[in-house]
Amino acid sequence: MHTPVRKAVFPVAGLGTRFLPATKAMPKEMLTVVDRPLIQYAVDEARAAGIEHCVFVTGRGKAIIEDHFDQAVELEATLRERGRKEALAELANDLPPPGKTSFTRQQVPHGLGHAVWCARDIIGDEPFAVILPDMLMEGEPNCLAQMMAVYGETGGSVIAVEECDPALTRQYGIVGVGESAGANAFRITAMVEKPEPKAAPSNLFINGRYILQPGVFRHLDRQERGAGNEIQLTDAMIAAAKSEPYYGVRFKGRSFDCGSKLGFLKANLALGLARADLGDELAEAARALLAERH
């Protein structure tokens, strides 16, 4: 029986410079896809996969994220007065249980590994998930739930991966593929950060979802700098993988890189088209706009 994964870390301290000026005063994680902020999709995924405690690693100007996961007393009172029962129910459903969220600060942006390391005292000596809110995942079951199923069989650390164009491996962290660990999983033999196509061990890239053992903190404790002079999570995982197993899960579903403007727009279009209350009208509007373009 493997130790349950109860906690998830959400690194949300980034500046979001690719979305300026929209992110000048608003965290990029609060940008909305249709009518829900990116961070809400990430938390929804975690909770649906069985996560009990959400740990947000924040920075300056991110207090709105904490407010989002708290009660809005005045808003709720107004909705109640107006008989907006459906809206009240949705707000209540999105609200984490008391005592099940934690917030810690990453005062200086030293990289993803450093952000995860900032959560070490809250995580303690137990396995945990890491979810990058920039990556919006759609799958049934969701991405983290698919990983949890594999973790239940294998233990160790589990990373979600997807295929990329082999010519684009230099944009991603790429894994090597070893022996099968089930229908959709395998033992990871290598992790290489942004390799040239000829040197890449595969075309499977790490897509922003991790289940990690607490031993990774021992390597992050060293505060060693890697690519971009930052403390890289991948470097710590490579070191940890020398003494503990790492498994890859091929994610079945679709993902949107909402850290890029194009990916963000694609996510809004895809999720909008999938909505029963918006899909038909949005499709008609999209066809009309495409006709104008040509």
Backbone as CSV, one residue per row, in Angstrom:
resi,resn,N_x,N_y,N_z,CA_x,CA_y,CA_z,C_x,C_y,C_z
1,MET,0.844,-1.193,0.000,0.000,0.000,0.000,0.879,1.243,0.000
2,HIS,0.703,2.086,-1.002,1.534,3.283,-1.115,0.918,4.443,-0.326
3,THR,1.778,5.278,0.223,1.306,6.427,0.992,0.413,7.312,0.124
4,PRO,-0.785,7.648,0.561,-1.690,8.454,-0.268,-1.123,9.837,-0.576
5,VAL,-1.494,10.352,-1.720,-1.112,11.713,-2.119,-2.260,12.635,-1.723
6,ARG,-2.046,13.430,-0.691,-3.123,14.269,-0.153,-2.961,15.748,-0.484
7,LYS,-1.727,16.170,-0.774,-1.442,17.597,-0.947,-0.959,17.878,-2.363
8,ALA,-1.281,19.079,-2.851,-0.811,19.515,-4.174,-0.246,20.923,-4.057
9,VAL,0.852,21.141,-4.730,1.514,22.451,-4.766,1.172,23.137,-6.085
10,PHE,0.768,24.394,-5.988,0.450,25.212,-7.159,1.429,26.388,-7.195
11,PRO,2.448,26.339,-8.056,3.388,27.465,-8.151,2.729,28.621,-8.913
12,VAL,2.403,29.697,-8.200,1.663,30.811,-8.810,2.344,32.147,-8.545
13,ALA,3.672,32.134,-8.440,4.396,33.366,-8.130,4.914,34.081,-9.378
14,GLY,4.734,33.485,-10.566,5.292,34.070,-11.785,4.696,35.427,-12.122
15,LEU,5.440,36.213,-12.903,5.029,37.573,-13.231,4.068,37.651,-14.412
16,GLY,4.015,36.620,-15.237,3.093,36.632,-16.366,3.401,37.691,-17.401
17,THR,4.688,37.918,-17.664,5.079,39.018,-18.554,4.608,38.825,-19.993
18,ARG,4.341,37.576,-20.393,3.891,37.351,-21.770,2.475,37.868,-22.005
19,PHE,1.762,38.199,-20.911,0.392,38.688,-21.055,0.248,40.155,-20.657
20,LEU,1.362,40.874,-20.541,1.270,42.308,-20.284,0.577,43.002,-21.461
21,PRO,-0.227,44.041,-21.223,-0.473,44.704,-19.931,-1.584,44.071,-19.096
22,ALA,-2.228,42.992,-19.576,-3.341,42.393,-18.827,-2.917,41.963,-17.430
23,THR,-1.658,41.538,-17.284,-1.190,41.007,-16.005,-0.404,42.034,-15.193
24,LYS,-0.514,43.296,-15.572,0.186,44.331,-14.802,-0.320,44.377,-13.370
25,ALA,-1.632,44.297,-13.194,-2.222,44.373,-11.860,-3.006,43.121,-11.486
26,MET,-3.107,42.140,-12.396,-3.866,40.926,-12.129,-2.994,39.705,-12.394
27,PRO,-2.946,38.769,-11.482,-2.129,37.572,-11.709,-2.585,36.823,-12.955
28,LYS,-1.631,36.262,-13.696,-1.990,35.518,-14.904,-2.875,34.328,-14.573
29,GLU,-2.720,33.786,-13.356,-3.528,32.627,-12.959,-5.004,32.975,-12.791
30,MET,-5.315,34.278,-12.740,-6.703,34.712,-12.611,-7.305,35.100,-13.962
31,LEU,-6.540,34.967,-15.043,-7.114,35.162,-16.374,-8.178,34.096,-16.594
32,THR,-9.288,34.468,-17.205,-10.400,33.538,-17.317,-10.425,32.814,-18.654
33,VAL,-10.708,31.528,-18.581,-11.047,30.734,-19.758,-12.559,30.542,-19.686
34,VAL,-13.262,31.168,-20.589,-14.719,31.314,-20.582,-15.115,32.103,-19.339
35,ASP,-15.478,31.445,-18.242,-15.909,32.201,-17.064,-15.280,31.699,-15.766
36,ARG,-14.175,30.968,-15.880,-13.472,30.482,-14.695,-11.992,30.811,-14.822
37,PRO,-11.365,31.273,-13.730,-9.935,31.569,-13.807,-9.102,30.301,-13.954
38,LEU,-7.940,30.454,-14.552,-7.059,29.307,-14.771,-6.788,28.537,-13.478
39,ILE,-6.557,29.255,-12.390,-6.224,28.571,-11.146,-7.393,27.724,-10.659
40,GLN,-8.621,28.122,-10.972,-9.775,27.332,-10.547,-9.820,25.999,-11.287
41,TYR,-9.492,26.017,-12.591,-9.451,24.752,-13.336,-8.422,23.807,-12.710
42,ALA,-7.264,24.351,-12.314,-6.210,23.520,-11.719,-6.661,22.926,-10.389
43,VAL,-7.310,23.744,-9.559,-7.791,23.261,-8.266,-8.917,22.251,-8.459
44,ASP,-9.799,22.506,-9.428,-10.867,21.538,-9.719,-10.280,20.178,-10.074
45,GLU,-9.232,20.190,-10.896,-8.583,18.936,-11.294,-8.017,18.219,-10.086
46,ALA,-7.360,18.972,-9.210,-6.752,18.372,-8.027,-7.809,17.753,-7.109
47,ARG,-8.852,18.492,-6.830,-9.886,18.004,-5.915,-10.596,16.776,-6.493
48,ALA,-10.863,16.801,-7.809,-11.521,15.655,-8.436,-10.645,14.411,-8.395
49,ALA,-9.311,14.604,-8.327,-8.384,13.472,-8.276,-8.127,12.986,-6.856
50,GLY,-8.747,13.633,-5.863,-8.603,13.183,-4.489,-7.695,14.015,-3.611
51,ILE,-7.173,15.128,-4.129,-6.318,15.990,-3.318,-7.156,16.664,-2.234
52,GLU,-6.627,16.686,-1.017,-7.351,17.236,0.125,-6.862,18.622,0.530
53,HIS,-5.597,18.928,0.248,-4.996,20.175,0.738,-4.239,20.842,-0.408
54,CYS,-4.585,22.089,-0.696,-3.953,22.840,-1.789,-2.959,23.844,-1.213
55,VAL,-1.729,23.818,-1.717,-0.666,24.699,-1.244,-0.287,25.641,-2.381
56,PHE,-0.507,26.929,-2.192,-0.231,27.927,-3.219,1.068,28.644,-2.883
57,VAL,2.012,28.603,-3.817,3.270,29.324,-3.641,3.130,30.632,-4.411
58,THR,2.956,31.725,-3.675,2.614,33.003,-4.275,3.788,33.972,-4.241
59,GLY,3.555,35.148,-4.797,4.526,36.233,-4.773,3.791,37.548,-4.568
60,ARG,4.495,38.643,-4.719,3.875,39.962,-4.561,2.756,40.143,-5.584
61,GLY,1.683,40.789,-5.162,0.579,41.080,-6.064,-0.352,39.907,-6.309
62,LYS,-0.236,38.842,-5.526,-1.051,37.642,-5.762,-2.151,37.449,-4.712
63,ALA,-2.398,38.466,-3.904,-3.382,38.325,-2.843,-4.772,38.015,-3.382
64,ILE,-5.045,38.418,-4.614,-6.354,38.151,-5.211,-6.623,36.646,-5.310
65,ILE,-5.568,35.844,-5.449,-5.746,34.392,-5.496,-6.253,33.883,-4.151
66,GLU,-5.672,34.403,-3.074,-6.134,34.021,-1.741,-7.584,34.448,-1.541
67,ASP,-7.920,35.645,-2.011,-9.303,36.125,-1.884,-10.271,35.252,-2.687
68,HIS,-9.809,34.780,-3.835,-10.676,33.970,-4.689,-11.103,32.679,-3.982
69,PHE,-10.214,32.125,-3.159,-10.527,30.880,-2.462,-11.019,31.120,-1.036
70,ASP,-11.596,32.304,-0.827,-12.205,32.642,0.449,-13.668,33.024,0.200
71,GLN,-14.437,33.140,1.264,-15.820,33.572,1.119,-15.873,35.052,0.733
72,ALA,-16.823,35.389,-0.143,-17.072,36.786,-0.518,-18.395,37.167,0.136
73,VAL,-18.323,37.622,1.375,-19.524,37.793,2.198,-20.510,38.766,1.566
74,GLU,-20.009,39.931,1.114,-20.912,40.938,0.549,-21.547,40.434,-0.742
75,LEU,-20.755,39.803,-1.595,-21.277,39.268,-2.848,-22.343,38.209,-2.581
76,GLU,-22.056,37.307,-1.666,-23.004,36.233,-1.360,-24.301,36.792,-0.781
77,ALA,-24.194,37.837,0.052,-25.396,38.457,0.615,-26.249,39.084,-0.483
78,THR,-25.592,39.733,-1.445,-26.327,40.346,-2.554,-27.007,39.284,-3.414
79,LEU,-26.288,38.215,-3.712,-26.877,37.133,-4.506,-28.065,36.508,-3.780
80,ARG,-27.937,36.379,-2.470,-29.019,35.789,-1.680,-30.258,36.683,-1.721
81,GLU,-30.041,37.988,-1.600,-31.155,38.935,-1.659,-31.870,38.879,-3.010
82,ARG,-31.107,38.626,-4.061,-31.667,38.615,-5.418,-32.167,37.231,-5.841
83,GLY,-32.079,36.284,-4.936,-32.572,34.957,-5.251,-31.736,34.193,-6.255
84,ARG,-30.448,34.513,-6.344,-29.554,33.859,-7.310,-29.018,32.560,-6.714
85,LYS,-29.884,31.586,-6.550,-29.518,30.338,-5.886,-28.463,29.549,-6.659
86,GLU,-28.564,29.543,-7.999,-27.609,28.778,-8.804,-26.201,29.337,-8.663
87,ALA,-26.081,30.667,-8.700,-24.765,31.299,-8.548,-24.206,31.042,-7.154
88,LEU,-25.054,31.113,-6.129,-24.610,30.844,-4.762,-24.106,29.414,-4.619
89,ALA,-24.818,28.483,-5.235,-24.420,27.078,-5.155,-23.078,26.858,-5.837
90,GLU,-22.864,27.533,-6.957,-21.583,27.381,-7.668,-20.435,27.928,-6.831
91,LEU,-20.630,29.089,-6.208,-19.593,29.653,-5.347,-19.287,28.723,-4.175
92,ALA,-20.333,28.150,-3.590,-20.133,27.247,-2.462,-19.389,25.988,-2.884
93,ASN,-19.686,25.482,-4.053,-19.036,24.270,-4.548,-17.552,24.503,-4.821
94,ASP,-17.208,25.720,-5.263,-15.807,26.030,-5.591,-14.973,26.340,-4.359
95,LEU,-15.615,26.597,-3.224,-14.900,27.014,-2.020,-14.256,25.811,-1.325
96,PRO,-12.937,25.816,-1.141,-12.292,24.700,-0.436,-12.779,24.622,1.014
97,PRO,-12.761,23.435,1.606,-13.142,23.309,3.015,-12.214,24.129,3.912
98,PRO,-12.689,24.567,5.067,-11.839,25.332,5.994,-10.565,24.567,6.359
99,GLY,-9.456,25.280,6.369,-8.189,24.680,6.763,-7.537,23.811,5.716
100,LYS,-8.078,23.806,4.495,-7.551,22.940,3.448,-6.807,23.711,2.356
101,THR,-6.464,24.962,2.623,-5.596,25.723,1.720,-4.474,26.346,2.537
102,SER,-3.299,26.413,1.943,-2.160,27.085,2.560,-1.499,27.979,1.529
103,PHE,-0.942,29.086,2.009,-0.272,30.037,1.127,1.104,30.340,1.688
104,THR,2.119,30.239,0.834,3.471,30.572,1.245,4.109,31.411,0.156
105,ARG,5.080,32.210,0.503,5.663,33.173,-0.425,6.989,32.695,-1.024
106,GLN,7.130,32.930,-2.320,8.425,32.833,-2.990,8.858,34.273,-3.240
107,GLN,9.671,34.797,-2.332,9.985,36.234,-2.397,10.758,36.636,-3.644
108,VAL,11.607,35.724,-4.130,12.437,36.020,-5.303,12.210,34.927,-6.342
109,PRO,12.001,35.296,-7.617,11.719,34.286,-8.651,12.969,33.524,-9.075
110,HIS,13.280,32.457,-8.347,14.484,31.670,-8.626,14.173,30.395,-9.403
111,GLY,12.979,30.259,-9.984,12.679,29.090,-10.801,11.652,28.169,-10.175
112,LEU,11.181,27.213,-10.990,10.150,26.278,-10.548,10.620,25.425,-9.378
113,GLY,11.856,24.948,-9.447,12.367,24.129,-8.346,12.356,24.892,-7.033
114,HIS,12.717,26.148,-7.094,12.723,26.981,-5.887,11.309,27.187,-5.374
115,ALA,10.344,27.373,-6.287,8.949,27.553,-5.873,8.442,26.317,-5.140
116,VAL,8.725,25.138,-5.683,8.300,23.895,-5.023,8.997,23.754,-3.672
117,TRP,10.276,24.081,-3.612,11.043,24.012,-2.366,10.438,24.901,-1.285
118,CYS,9.848,26.027,-1.669,9.241,26.943,-0.701,8.072,26.298,0.046
119,ALA,7.518,25.224,-0.497,6.379,24.540,0.132,6.810,23.377,1.013
120,ARG,8.100,23.178,1.207,8.623,21.960,1.843,8.079,21.745,3.253
121,ASP,7.983,22.807,4.061,7.534,22.629,5.447,6.045,22.302,5.523
122,ILE,5.272,22.764,4.560,3.838,22.465,4.538,3.610,21.036,4.054
123,ILE,4.404,20.606,3.091,4.260,19.243,2.558,4.721,18.210,3.574
124,GLY,5.863,18.468,4.202,6.380,17.505,5.168,6.932,16.262,4.493
125,ASP,6.912,15.154,5.200,7.524,13.918,4.712,6.471,13.012,4.089
126,GLU,5.858,13.456,3.007,4.854,12.650,2.314,4.851,12.998,0.829
127,PRO,4.389,12.076,-0.006,4.328,12.373,-1.440,3.337,13.502,-1.710
128,PHE,3.539,14.200,-2.812,2.694,15.349,-3.123,2.623,15.535,-4.631
129,ALA,1.606,16.247,-5.053,1.460,16.574,-6.469,1.936,18.004,-6.707
130,VAL,2.351,18.269,-7.934,2.639,19.626,-8.395,1.811,19.855,-9.653
131,ILE,1.074,20.950,-9.670,0.219,21.276,-10.812,0.560,22.677,-11.295
132,LEU,0.945,22.796,-12.559,1.237,24.096,-13.156,-0.048,24.638,-13.784
133,PRO,-0.618,25.710,-13.222,-1.913,26.205,-13.706,-1.896,26.694,-15.150
134,ASP,-0.721,27.040,-15.673,-0.641,27.471,-17.074,-1.160,26.398,-18.030
135,MET,-1.010,25.141,-17.640,-1.443,24.034,-18.484,-2.856,23.626,-18.089
136,LEU,-3.797,23.881,-18.973,-5.193,23.500,-18.727,-5.424,22.157,-19.411
137,MET,-5.822,21.161,-18.632,-5.975,19.790,-19.127,-7.441,19.392,-19.190
138,GLU,-7.796,18.693,-20.244,-9.135,18.118,-20.352,-9.017,16.630,-20.617
139,GLY,-9.586,15.824,-19.754,-9.572,14.379,-19.942,-10.594,13.740,-19.024
140,GLU,-10.960,12.511,-19.316,-11.933,11.787,-18.494,-11.433,10.367,-18.263
141,PRO,-10.873,10.073,-17.075,-10.684,10.973,-15.951,-9.632,12.044,-16.240
142,ASN,-9.515,13.011,-15.343,-8.590,14.109,-15.609,-7.141,13.651,-15.498
143,CYS,-6.230,14.540,-15.856,-4.816,14.167,-15.953,-4.270,13.664,-14.622
144,LEU,-4.498,14.408,-13.541,-3.952,13.975,-12.258,-4.593,12.669,-11.803
145,ALA,-5.872,12.473,-12.094,-6.529,11.218,-11.732,-5.914,10.043,-12.487
146,GLN,-5.559,10.241,-13.755,-4.878,9.193,-14.513,-3.538,8.853,-13.859
147,MET,-2.848,9.886,-13.388,-1.567,9.668,-12.725,-1.741,8.960,-11.380
148,MET,-2.786,9.330,-10.652,-3.062,8.696,-9.357,-3.301,7.198,-9.527
149,ALA,-3.978,6.834,-10.598,-4.244,5.419,-10.848,-2.935,4.660,-11.040
150,VAL,-2.007,5.250,-11.786,-0.703,4.614,-11.982,0.073,4.581,-10.673
151,TYR,0.057,5.692,-9.933,0.764,5.745,-8.652,0.273,4.649,-7.703
152,GLY,-1.029,4.388,-7.726,-1.576,3.333,-6.879,-0.979,1.973,-7.185
153,GLU,-0.534,1.766,-8.419,0.067,0.500,-8.823,1.578,0.482,-8.629
154,THR,2.234,1.619,-8.893,3.697,1.631,-8.955,4.369,2.263,-7.748
155,GLY,3.694,3.233,-7.099,4.390,4.035,-6.115,5.417,4.912,-6.806
156,GLY,6.456,5.301,-6.086,7.508,6.125,-6.685,7.013,7.508,-7.041
157,SER,7.635,8.096,-8.051,7.235,9.398,-8.576,6.654,9.207,-9.969
158,VAL,5.654,9.995,-10.296,4.918,9.831,-11.548,4.818,11.180,-12.243
159,ILE,5.118,11.194,-13.531,5.096,12.427,-14.323,4.213,12.221,-15.536
160,ALA,3.354,13.186,-15.834,2.524,13.111,-17.031,3.306,13.626,-18.233
161,VAL,3.139,12.952,-19.368,3.849,13.337,-20.587,2.893,13.323,-21.773
162,GLU,3.289,14.046,-22.809,2.565,14.064,-24.071,3.565,14.087,-25.215
163,GLU,3.089,13.756,-26.391,3.944,13.804,-27.571,4.049,15.233,-28.102
164,CYS,5.212,15.564,-28.605,5.400,16.822,-29.319,6.022,16.529,-30.672
165,ASP,5.982,17.499,-31.547,6.686,17.392,-32.822,8.164,17.158,-32.505
166,PRO,8.782,16.092,-33.041,10.188,15.819,-32.735,11.123,17.000,-32.990
167,ALA,10.734,17.880,-33.903,11.577,19.043,-34.200,11.523,20.094,-33.096
168,LEU,10.588,19.947,-32.153,10.381,20.979,-31.130,10.848,20.551,-29.749
169,THR,11.639,19.487,-29.662,12.061,19.004,-28.342,12.855,20.052,-27.574
170,ARG,13.514,20.956,-28.262,14.314,21.971,-27.587,13.461,22.949,-26.765
171,GLN,12.143,22.853,-26.885,11.256,23.728,-26.116,10.782,23.099,-24.802
172,TYR,11.122,21.821,-24.570,10.511,21.095,-23.457,11.528,20.284,-22.654
173,GLY,11.044,19.787,-21.504,11.756,18.734,-20.803,11.302,17.403,-21.375
174,ILE,12.248,16.590,-21.836,11.940,15.352,-22.557,12.378,14.147,-21.724
175,VAL,11.588,13.067,-21.789,11.911,11.868,-21.010,12.323,10.712,-21.922
176,GLY,13.116,9.806,-21.353,13.454,8.559,-22.019,12.482,7.468,-21.597
177,VAL,12.164,6.563,-22.509,11.139,5.550,-22.289,11.777,4.195,-22.013
178,GLY,11.426,3.634,-20.846,11.924,2.317,-20.479,10.824,1.274,-20.506
179,GLU,10.920,0.288,-19.652,9.975,-0.831,-19.644,8.564,-0.367,-19.290
180,SER,7.594,-1.104,-19.795,6.195,-0.786,-19.546,5.858,-0.955,-18.067
181,ALA,4.975,-0.061,-17.575,4.500,-0.157,-16.197,2.977,-0.148,-16.184
182,GLY,2.385,-0.824,-17.161,0.933,-0.823,-17.312,0.557,-0.371,-18.708
183,ALA,-0.738,-0.310,-18.940,-1.234,-0.027,-20.290,-0.775,1.312,-20.826
184,ASN,-0.656,2.302,-19.961,-0.361,3.649,-20.451,0.802,4.303,-19.720
185,ALA,1.650,3.485,-19.081,2.737,4.024,-18.282,4.029,3.271,-18.559
186,PHE,5.142,3.877,-18.167,6.460,3.280,-18.424,7.463,3.821,-17.414
187,ARG,8.549,3.078,-17.251,9.644,3.526,-16.388,10.446,4.584,-17.152
188,ILE,10.695,5.708,-16.516,11.481,6.777,-17.134,12.962,6.458,-16.988
189,THR,13.674,6.505,-18.092,15.108,6.196,-18.078,15.987,7.434,-18.149
190,ALA,15.421,8.563,-18.530,16.199,9.797,-18.649,15.258,10.986,-18.619
191,MET,15.762,12.111,-18.152,15.060,13.385,-18.233,16.059,14.422,-18.697
192,VAL,15.755,15.060,-19.813,16.686,16.014,-20.421,15.941,17.318,-20.654
193,GLU,16.501,18.410,-20.161,15.860,19.715,-20.303,16.209,20.333,-21.665
194,LYS,15.209,20.514,-22.506,15.300,21.211,-23.793,16.437,20.688,-24.693
195,PRO,16.419,19.388,-24.990,17.480,18.838,-25.847,17.270,19.186,-27.318
196,GLU,18.336,19.246,-28.057,18.233,19.360,-29.515,17.596,18.074,-30.059
197,PRO,16.851,18.165,-31.138,16.141,16.981,-31.648,17.010,15.739,-31.804
198,LYS,18.228,15.899,-32.271,19.095,14.747,-32.485,19.534,14.100,-31.178
199,ALA,19.517,14.874,-30.093,19.966,14.345,-28.806,18.808,13.944,-27.897
200,ALA,17.585,14.165,-28.328,16.420,13.887,-27.483,16.192,12.386,-27.346
201,PRO,15.927,11.896,-26.140,15.692,10.457,-25.946,14.326,9.994,-26.448
202,SER,13.405,10.917,-26.717,12.087,10.599,-27.265,11.446,11.919,-27.694
203,ASN,10.171,11.875,-28.038,9.446,13.121,-28.282,8.337,13.306,-27.248
204,LEU,8.508,12.693,-26.068,7.536,12.815,-24.987,7.993,13.906,-24.021
205,PHE,7.164,14.943,-23.871,7.549,16.061,-23.022,6.747,16.085,-21.720
206,ILE,7.353,16.609,-20.676,6.717,16.751,-19.363,5.715,17.894,-19.461
207,ASN,4.434,17.603,-19.138,3.387,18.577,-19.449,2.860,19.381,-18.258
208,GLY,3.556,19.348,-17.140,3.155,20.229,-16.041,2.356,19.570,-14.935
209,ARG,2.396,18.245,-14.868,1.725,17.511,-13.786,2.711,16.498,-13.211
210,TYR,2.871,16.509,-11.889,3.854,15.654,-11.226,3.270,15.062,-9.949
211,ILE,3.653,13.839,-9.632,3.509,13.271,-8.291,4.920,12.944,-7.830
212,LEU,5.363,13.569,-6.755,6.759,13.459,-6.332,6.870,12.943,-4.905
213,GLN,7.936,12.221,-4.648,8.254,11.780,-3.301,8.995,12.907,-2.563
214,PRO,8.866,12.968,-1.253,9.484,14.082,-0.510,10.997,14.115,-0.594
215,GLY,11.605,13.017,-1.013,13.062,12.999,-1.155,13.582,14.028,-2.133
216,VAL,12.722,14.517,-3.037,13.168,15.525,-3.998,13.605,16.802,-3.289
217,PHE,13.063,17.045,-2.090,13.444,18.258,-1.354,14.916,18.229,-0.942
218,ARG,15.470,17.033,-0.704,16.896,16.955,-0.337,17.759,17.535,-1.447
219,HIS,17.361,17.308,-2.678,18.138,17.819,-3.804,17.847,19.297,-4.040
220,LEU,16.609,19.725,-3.818,16.290,21.142,-3.942,16.963,21.953,-2.833
221,ASP,17.201,21.326,-1.684,17.870,22.012,-0.569,19.244,22.553,-0.972
222,ARG,19.857,21.941,-1.961,21.206,22.360,-2.368,21.199,23.693,-3.107
223,GLN,20.017,24.100,-3.571,19.866,25.395,-4.255,20.814,25.544,-5.441
224,GLU,21.050,24.430,-6.134,21.950,24.480,-7.288,21.253,25.095,-8.487
225,ARG,21.975,25.954,-9.204,21.411,26.639,-10.357,21.599,25.815,-11.621
226,GLY,20.578,25.852,-12.485,20.627,25.140,-13.755,20.365,26.083,-14.905
227,ALA,19.568,25.628,-15.866,19.253,26.438,-17.049,18.658,27.776,-16.629
228,GLY,19.086,28.846,-17.316,18.590,30.172,-17.014,19.044,30.700,-15.675
229,ASN,20.066,30.066,-15.089,20.561,30.421,-13.753,19.455,30.313,-12.697
230,GLU,18.517,29.377,-12.914,17.422,29.166,-11.981,17.531,27.781,-11.342
231,ILE,16.846,27.593,-10.245,16.797,26.298,-9.567,15.706,25.486,-10.247
232,GLN,16.115,24.481,-10.998,15.203,23.740,-11.865,14.666,22.488,-11.171
233,LEU,13.356,22.303,-11.241,12.750,21.088,-10.686,13.258,19.850,-11.416
234,THR,13.424,19.960,-12.731,13.899,18.812,-13.507,15.258,18.329,-13.015
235,ASP,16.156,19.253,-12.682,17.482,18.864,-12.186,17.371,18.068,-10.891
236,ALA,16.482,18.497,-9.997,16.291,17.772,-8.735,15.684,16.393,-8.981
237,MET,14.779,16.291,-9.939,14.178,14.999,-10.261,15.214,14.060,-10.862
238,ILE,16.082,14.587,-11.708,17.144,13.763,-12.292,18.032,13.188,-11.192
239,ALA,18.368,14.027,-10.206,19.196,13.551,-9.091,18.444,12.521,-8.252
240,ALA,17.168,12.782,-7.993,16.370,11.851,-7.174,16.174,10.517,-7.881
241,ALA,16.075,10.556,-9.211,15.815,9.338,-9.987,16.973,8.346,-9.930
242,LYS,18.124,8.757,-9.438,19.254,7.838,-9.304,19.018,6.819,-8.190
243,SER,18.105,7.156,-7.257,17.892,6.259,-6.121,16.432,5.870,-5.917
244,GLU,15.523,6.377,-6.748,14.108,6.004,-6.619,13.462,6.005,-8.000
245,PRO,12.437,5.175,-8.196,11.851,5.042,-9.531,10.986,6.232,-9.934
246,TYR,11.068,6.568,-11.219,10.203,7.578,-11.841,9.448,6.924,-12.988
247,TYR,8.165,7.218,-13.068,7.308,6.642,-14.097,6.661,7.754,-14.916
248,GLY,6.460,7.469,-16.192,5.771,8.391,-17.070,4.379,7.871,-17.397
249,VAL,3.422,8.771,-17.467,2.049,8.436,-17.849,1.706,9.222,-19.096
250,ARG,1.358,8.524,-20.168,0.925,9.213,-21.392,-0.489,9.737,-21.169
251,PHE,-0.619,11.037,-21.078,-1.913,11.639,-20.790,-2.889,11.415,-21.937
252,LYS,-4.067,10.882,-21.595,-5.127,10.690,-22.581,-6.122,11.837,-22.446
253,GLY,-6.084,12.745,-23.369,-6.939,13.917,-23.335,-6.320,15.007,-24.181
254,ARG,-6.694,16.229,-23.914,-6.102,17.342,-24.640,-5.680,18.418,-23.653
255,SER,-4.626,19.120,-24.008,-4.093,20.148,-23.129,-3.933,21.452,-23.890
256,PHE,-3.954,22.536,-23.127,-3.798,23.871,-23.704,-2.747,24.616,-22.891
257,ASP,-1.717,25.089,-23.572,-0.670,25.853,-22.905,-1.133,27.300,-22.787
258,CYS,-1.777,27.596,-21.674,-2.328,28.936,-21.480,-1.276,29.925,-21.008
259,GLY,-0.023,29.501,-20.977,1.069,30.437,-20.759,1.440,31.172,-22.024
260,SER,0.887,30.743,-23.160,1.077,31.438,-24.431,-0.247,32.041,-24.872
261,LYS,-0.181,33.121,-25.604,-1.411,33.785,-26.037,-2.228,32.887,-26.955
262,LEU,-1.553,32.184,-27.864,-2.279,31.315,-28.781,-2.953,30.170,-28.024
263,GLY,-2.232,29.545,-27.106,-2.816,28.460,-26.324,-3.990,28.928,-25.491
264,PHE,-3.882,30.131,-24.940,-4.960,30.702,-24.136,-6.208,30.933,-24.991
265,LEU,-6.022,31.472,-26.187,-7.156,31.698,-27.084,-7.776,30.377,-27.532
266,LYS,-6.934,29.385,-27.808,-7.445,28.062,-28.191,-8.297,27.468,-27.070
267,ALA,-7.834,27.621,-25.828,-8.576,27.076,-24.691,-9.946,27.736,-24.565
268,ASN,-9.986,29.046,-24.712,-11.270,29.748,-24.635,-12.221,29.278,-25.728
269,LEU,-11.695,29.105,-26.939,-12.547,28.669,-28.044,-13.032,27.235,-27.816
270,ALA,-12.112,26.343,-27.452,-12.468,24.927,-27.277,-13.473,24.730,-26.149
271,LEU,-13.213,25.356,-25.002,-14.117,25.172,-23.870,-15.433,25.916,-24.081
272,GLY,-15.376,27.021,-24.796,-16.613,27.722,-25.124,-17.489,26.913,-26.061
273,LEU,-16.875,26.288,-27.057,-17.628,25.455,-27.996,-18.243,24.238,-27.312
274,ALA,-17.616,23.778,-26.242,-18.115,22.602,-25.533,-19.261,22.923,-24.576
275,ARG,-19.521,24.203,-24.358,-20.575,24.602,-23.424,-21.949,24.524,-24.079
276,ALA,-22.909,23.880,-23.392,-24.265,23.755,-23.930,-24.932,25.111,-24.087
277,ASP,-24.579,26.067,-23.200,-25.233,27.373,-23.244,-24.559,28.356,-24.197
278,LEU,-23.392,27.990,-24.726,-22.638,28.912,-25.570,-22.219,28.323,-26.913
279,GLY,-22.079,27.003,-26.961,-21.420,26.353,-28.088,-21.980,26.688,-29.450
280,ASP,-23.303,26.573,-29.645,-23.892,26.794,-30.963,-23.698,28.231,-31.429
281,GLU,-23.959,29.180,-30.545,-23.822,30.589,-30.930,-22.362,30.955,-31.171
282,LEU,-21.467,30.393,-30.356,-20.043,30.672,-30.537,-19.553,30.095,-31.854
283,ALA,-19.997,28.891,-32.206,-19.596,28.283,-33.482,-20.070,29.137,-34.655
284,GLU,-21.284,29.630,-34.556,-21.819,30.485,-35.623,-21.016,31.775,-35.729
285,ALA,-20.688,32.362,-34.576,-19.894,33.595,-34.578,-18.497,33.346,-35.141
286,ALA,-17.899,32.195,-34.778,-16.562,31.868,-35.286,-16.573,31.690,-36.795
287,ARG,-17.599,31.009,-37.311,-17.705,30.834,-38.774,-17.851,32.185,-39.479
288,ALA,-18.633,33.078,-38.889,-18.823,34.399,-39.494,-17.516,35.191,-39.497
289,LEU,-16.772,35.102,-38.410,-15.499,35.824,-38.339,-14.487,35.258,-39.315
290,LEU,-14.480,33.934,-39.482,-13.571,33.306,-40.451,-13.950,33.703,-41.874
291,ALA,-15.233,33.798,-42.151,-15.688,34.218,-43.488,-15.228,35.653,-43.763
292,GLU,-15.290,36.517,-42.749,-14.827,37.902,-42.927,-13.336,37.937,-43.205
293,ARG,-12.599,37.038,-42.524,-11.135,37.028,-42.678,-10.728,36.676,-44.100
294,HIS,-11.531,35.825,-44.766,-11.198,35.390,-46.118,-11.960,36.190,-47.172
